Amino acid sequence: MSDGPFPAPTARLAPPGDVPSIEALQTAFGAERYVADRELSTALYLSLALERPLLLEGEAGVGKTEVARTLARVLDTELIRLQCYEGLDVNTAVYEWDYPRQMLEIRLLEARGEAQTAATHDIFSETFLIKRPLLRALESATEKAPVLLIDEIDRADEEFEAYLLELLSDFAVTVPEIGTIQAARPPRVVITSNRTREVHDALKRRCLYHWIDYPTAERELEIVHARLPEVPATLAGEVVGFVQRLRGADLFKVPGVAETLDWSAALLALGVERLSPELIERTLGVLLKYQEDVRTMRDGGARLILEEVRVARG
């Protein structure tokens, strides 16, 4: 589910630092307007209790990233996010040296006549170390362990995935010039995948696993009411019914829950209370992201689906 422009209310688990129960976790997520079912709440609880990474897979837009964001708010701790992409390497994900500052330091040492006696640690120290998300998560100075979100791991190369295995095993990073940096408090790790490629079994074995599917009509309506309580009940019911049937259509990419919320917000902004074929066609760009799918709906598909929704709703 997308964040959207809607501020989330505050909900915290008590007592601080304790692993919550499944029920408390589910309730806290609900207070943050994330509708988590029992299965997801159980997976989150076990991830916290066993201090194991949680791998969340599912189609794009079903709320995987938002799980980590909500968990950080619920635990009242920092969220550190690593967005994965093809070509991601250690310099971007873990650390790199600040070479301009190092060169400036060398010039200053030369100006003071100390270049010959300078040691390696004068240049390769933490002062000149640029900490990227993974190292920041290990060295977090916050009182509570941060939530580390490794988002869309399936977009990264297999080489980076192999590097991640070592980090998740020991929660430590070795910087040759400094030594091994060990996490005092291992971060709470959430890894997401849209399954554009299979994640290696070795990584899956280090994680607990949960698949987030498209919600049922009842749960999706609950999500819309939780995130957008201003949407009229009739409009929310028609939107959810339309999207649910759209997911069964022969489309290039069916909409996720994020698109349901975006479309509901767009319709709310237009001040409408019920769907119409003309309104649907004018706002399809909020719901569908491929021209082929938009054309299919404009060729009578939207009108037919809306009629089915209204018949089903009585």
N, C-alpha and C positions, 0 to 999 in steps of 0.2 A: 504494500500500500504506500502511496506517495505521501510525503509530508504535507504538500499543499501549503496554502497560506494560513492555515488554521493553527493557532497556538495550542499546545497541549497542556492540560491541567497538571498540577503537581500530584504525584503519588509516590510514596516512599515505603520501603519495607522496614519493619521494625522487629526486633532490635537491629541496629546497624551492624554490619559485618557478619551476621548469621546467615546461613543458607536457608532461604524461605521454604515453606512447604509448597506442594504443588498447588493447593487451593489458594494460598496467599499470593503466589506468583501469578496465577490466572486472574485473581481479583485485581492485583496491581496493574497488570497489563490492560485490563478492562478500564481502570481509572485513567489510563493514558490513552484511551480510545483505540486500543489495538485489541480486536476480538480474537483471542487465542483459544483454540479448542483444547480439550483435555490431553490429546496426544502430543501436541506441540508443547504444552505446559509441562508435561512429564519429561519430554526430551530436554527442555531447558533446565528443569530441576536436576536431572541426572548429570547434565553437563557441569552445573555449578557444584553439586555435591561430590562428584568424582574428579573435578578439576580436569575435565577432558574437553578438547575442542569439539564444537558441534558443527557438522557439515549439513547445510540446508540446500536441498536441490528442489527445482521446480521451474515451471515456465516463467518467463519474464513478467513482472508486474503482479505477482501473487503475494508479495509482502515479505520477501526474505531479508532484504536489506533493512527494512523497517523493524524487524525483530531485534537486530543488534542495537539500533538507535533507541528503541523502547527499553531494552534491557539496561542500557547505560543510564537512562533516566530513572528507571525503577530502582536500580542499585545506587543511584546518586553518585555516579563516578564518571570519569572521563571516557569519551569515545574516541578511539584512534582508528582511522580508516585507511586501508591500503587498497586503492582501486587497481585491479590487475588489467593488463593489456599485453598484446604481443610485443616481445622485446623487453619486457620488464626485467631489470637486472639488480644485482646487489647494490650498486651505486644509488639507484632510485628507491629501492625498497628498504635497505638496511642502513648504510652509511656511505659517506665519501669524504675525502679530505678537501678542506677549503684552500685550494692551491694559490689563489691570489693573496690570501692572508699569509700563507707560508712563505711565499716569495717576498712579501713585504717584510716579514720577520727576518729573513735572511739578509735583506738589504740593511736593515737596522743593525744587525749583528756585525755586518761588514763595516758599517759606518763607525761603530764603537770599537772596531778592531778585535772583536770577539769571535769572528767566524771560524778561526782555526781551532778554538777550544770548545766550540759549541758541540753538544752531544745530540744524538738523534732525538732524544725525548724533548729537546728544546723546540723542535719543529713538529714532531709527530706526538702530540699530546692531545688530551680531550679538548683543549682550548681551540684547536683547529679542526675538530671533528664535527661534521654536519650530520646530525642524527635524523635519519629517515623513519617512517612509521614503525617498522619492526623493532628497531633499536629503541625508539622512544617508548614503545610498549613495555620493553624489558626494564628500562631505567626510569619508569614513571615515578615521579616524586610525590604523587598524590597518596593520601592516607589509605585509600582503598585501591585494590587492583583494578586497572582500567579494563574496559571492554575493547578488544582488538577485533576489528572487522576486516577480514580479507575478502574483498568483494569480487565476485565473478572470477574465481580461480581458473575456470575453464578457458578464459581468454589468455592466460599466461602460457609461456612455453613450458614444455615438460622439464627443461633444465632448471627453471626456477622452482617448479613444483618439487623437484628432487632436493633442492637446497632447503626448501621449507620443511622437509621431513626431519632434517637434523635440528632445526630450530624448535620444532614442536616436540621433539623427543626430550630435549634437555632445557628448553627455554634459556638458551645461552647463545652468544655470538662471539666468535673469536676474531679480534682485530689484531693482525700479526704484530703491528708496531706497539700495541698496548697490552694485549693479552686477552683472556676470556672474560666477557662481561656476562654475569649470571643474574637472572631476575630474582630480586628479593621476594617478590610476590608475583607468581605467574599470572599473566593477564587472562581474563575470561575471553576465550577465542570463539568467534563465530565466522565460519567460512561459507560463502554462498557460491552456487554454480547454477547456470542456466542450462547446463548439459549440452552446450554446443560441441563438446567433445567429452569423452569419458575421463573422469579423474582417476589417476592410478590407484590400484588396490592398496599399495603401501601407504598412501596418504589416508585412504578411507579407514584402514585398520587403526590409525592413530586417533580417529574421531568417532564420536557418536553420530548417528545418521538419522535424518528426518526428511521426508518428502512433503513439500507443501503443495497441495493440489488446488485447483480452482474450487472455491467454496460452493456449497449448495445454495439454492435460491434463498432459503431461510437465513443462512449465515451471512450471505452477501447483503441481504436487506438489513440485517443487524449491523453490519459494518457501515453501510451508508448512514443509518440512523445515528451510529456512534460518532462518525467523523463529520457528518453534515446534518446535524439535527434540524437545521433550518429548512431542509428540503421537504415540501409537502408529502404526506404519506402516499397519496395517489400517484404522484410523479415518481417517487422513489420505487413504488411497486412496479410501475410500468418500465422504468429504466432497468431494474434488475431482471424483470421478465424478458425484456428485449435482449439484454446482454447474454442471459443464460441461453436463449435460443440461438443467438448469434454464434456462440461457441460450438454449436452443433452444425453450423453451416460450412460449406466447402470454401474456406477462405485461406489466403496465404498466411495470415497471422491473426488469430482471434484475439480480442481484447482481454486484458487481465483486470484484476481488481483496481489497479491504479487508474486504468482508463475509465472504469465505472465511476470512480470518484471524480475524476477530471470532468467527465461528461455531466455528472450530476451538478458539479459546481458551475459549469458553463450554462446549463439550463436554468439554474438558480439565478445566475447573473442576468439572464434574459427575462426573468420574471414570469416564466411560464409555469403552469400547474398541471398540464397534461401534454402528452406527446401527440404529434401529428406527423403524417408522412412528409409534409413539406419542411417542418422543423427538423426532423431527423436528417433529411438530405442536406440541409444547410449546415448542420453541425457534425457531419460524419468525420470531418478532419480531426475532431477531438477524440473520437472513438477508434477510428481505423487509421493505419499509418502507411498503407500501400494503395496506390491508385487503382490497381486491379480490383481490390476489395471494395473500394469506394464506388467504382463503376458497377460492380455487381449489385450493391445495395440500391443504387440509383436507377437500375433497370427494373424496378418493381419489387425488388427483394425486401426493402424496408417496409413498404406498405403491407406486404403479405405477412411478414413477421409481426408487425404491430397488430394486425387483425387476429392472429393466433394468440397473442398476449391478452387481448381484450376478451376473447372467447374464454380463455382459461381462467381469467379473473372474474368472469361472470358479469 
